[in-house]
Amino acid sequence: MSAARRTVCDIRDLPTMAALAQWAAAHGARVTYLGPDLQGHPVYGARRGPVVRVVFAPGRDPHPHPLSWRSPLETLPDDVPTTAAGAAGAAPPRTPGGPLRRTRSYLHAAVRSAL
């Protein structure tokens, strides 16, 4: 009897913005600015379910930096809805204890334990 595998979070970096844009287009996701990394480079990402792809762009981040740094992966944007209503731009319904909140909780705990 084999246990079913369940992906909680899959974060990988891609080499270029073009690769991120291509991945996002193929998976129906949006590319968004996530914030600066520790070296002050801008981080962009796209998310589809538990899968997140990010790019650490070269150069300095043009946005003002906060006094205290937070990982851009701590506040991921909401997933793009897959329903017909989602295609029209409607936001997905939010549930207080839904899988997105659990995924974010696991991600937050993993990021904090790694620091």
C-alpha positions as CSV (number, residue, x, y, z in Angstrom):
1,M,0.0,0.0,0.0
2,S,1.6,3.3,-1.1
3,A,0.9,6.5,0.7
4,A,-0.4,9.3,-1.5
5,R,2.1,12.1,-2.0
6,R,0.9,15.6,-1.4
7,T,2.9,18.7,-2.3
8,V,2.7,21.3,0.4
9,C,5.0,23.9,-1.1
10,D,7.3,23.8,-4.1
11,I,9.5,26.9,-4.5
12,R,12.2,27.1,-7.2
13,D,14.1,29.9,-8.7
14,L,14.3,30.4,-12.5
15,P,17.3,32.0,-14.3
16,T,15.6,34.9,-16.0
17,M,12.4,37.1,-16.1
18,A,11.6,35.7,-19.5
19,A,11.6,32.1,-18.1
20,L,9.4,33.3,-15.2
21,A,7.0,35.0,-17.7
22,Q,6.9,31.8,-19.9
23,W,6.2,29.6,-16.9
24,A,3.5,31.9,-15.6
25,A,1.8,32.1,-19.1
26,A,1.9,28.3,-19.4
27,H,0.3,27.8,-15.9
28,G,-2.2,30.7,-16.0
29,A,-0.4,32.6,-13.2
30,R,0.5,36.3,-12.7
31,V,4.0,37.6,-12.3
32,T,4.2,39.9,-9.2
33,Y,6.8,41.9,-7.4
34,L,7.4,40.1,-4.1
35,G,10.0,42.5,-2.5
36,P,13.7,42.8,-2.0
37,D,16.1,40.0,-1.0
38,L,18.8,40.4,1.6
39,Q,21.2,41.9,-0.9
40,G,18.7,44.5,-2.1
41,H,17.8,42.8,-5.4
42,P,14.1,42.8,-6.5
43,V,12.4,39.4,-6.3
44,Y,9.5,38.6,-8.7
45,G,7.4,35.5,-8.5
46,A,4.4,33.5,-9.9
47,R,2.3,31.1,-8.0
48,R,-0.1,28.3,-9.1
49,G,-1.4,26.3,-6.1
50,P,1.5,25.1,-4.0
51,V,4.0,25.7,-6.8
52,V,5.9,29.0,-6.7
53,R,8.6,30.1,-9.1
54,V,10.8,33.1,-8.4
55,V,13.5,35.2,-10.0
56,F,16.1,37.3,-8.3
57,A,16.5,40.2,-10.7
58,P,19.9,41.8,-11.2
59,G,20.5,45.4,-10.1
60,R,19.2,47.3,-7.1
61,D,15.6,47.2,-6.1
62,P,13.9,50.4,-7.2
63,H,11.4,50.3,-4.4
64,P,12.1,51.8,-0.9
65,H,13.3,49.2,1.6
66,P,11.7,48.8,5.0
67,L,13.8,49.2,8.1
68,S,13.3,45.6,9.0
69,W,13.7,42.9,6.3
70,R,11.1,40.2,5.7
71,S,11.3,37.4,3.3
72,P,9.3,38.1,0.1
73,L,8.0,34.5,0.4
74,E,6.3,35.2,3.7
75,T,3.5,37.1,2.0
76,L,2.7,35.3,-1.2
77,P,0.0,36.7,-3.5
78,D,-3.3,34.8,-3.7
79,D,-3.5,32.1,-6.3
80,V,-5.2,32.7,-9.6
81,P,-8.7,31.1,-9.5
82,T,-9.4,28.3,-12.0
83,T,-13.2,28.7,-12.3
84,A,-15.0,30.5,-15.1
85,A,-15.8,33.3,-12.7
86,G,-12.0,33.5,-12.0
87,A,-11.3,33.9,-15.6
88,A,-13.5,37.1,-15.5
89,G,-11.3,38.5,-12.8
90,A,-13.4,37.7,-9.7
91,A,-11.4,36.9,-6.5
92,P,-11.7,33.4,-5.2
93,P,-13.8,33.0,-2.0
94,R,-11.7,33.1,1.2
95,T,-12.1,30.5,3.9
96,P,-10.7,31.2,7.3
97,G,-9.1,27.7,7.7
98,G,-8.6,26.9,4.0
99,P,-5.6,25.1,2.4
100,L,-4.0,28.4,1.4
101,R,-3.8,29.5,5.0
102,R,-2.3,26.1,6.0
103,T,0.2,26.3,3.1
104,R,1.3,29.8,4.2
105,S,1.6,28.6,7.8
106,Y,3.9,25.8,6.8
107,L,5.9,28.1,4.6
108,H,6.2,30.7,7.4
109,A,7.4,28.1,9.9
110,A,9.9,26.7,7.4
111,V,11.3,30.2,6.6
112,R,11.6,31.1,10.2
113,S,13.2,27.9,11.2
114,A,15.8,28.3,8.4
115,L,16.8,31.8,9.7
